[in-house]
């Protein structure tokens, strides 16, 4: 099993947090995702349950299908690569919440929506924040 790097966790956090913001997800839904990691005792299976929970929330129109897809992709990668999957997922989703919260005061998210590199990596997201904070 290869291991997932901290950089990869941060990049996944950017993808999830920015997608959640663009989809209009409410912040408590990110908190619910973090809490769902404790729904199963098995530290690897809990990632699959969190992916299922994300799709459940998408079917209820509270997180959006594209957000569920990003969450499932992240959980799948962690499931296959992490030697401490629950801890890694908790860290990644916590960072996703920070990304989400860092965009709360931004009125125009068009740059985030139109420029994919702003929502793919931590570097791209930090550049986005620097651009919008100048305005």
Secondary structure, DSSP 8 states (H G I E B T S, - for coil): -----HHHHHHHHHHHHHHHHHTT--HHHHHHHHHHTTSSSSTTHHHHHHHHHHHHHHHTTSS-HHHHHHHHHHHHHHHHH-SSHHHHHHHHHHHHHHHHHHTTT-S--HHHHH-GGGGTSHHHHHHHHHHHHT-
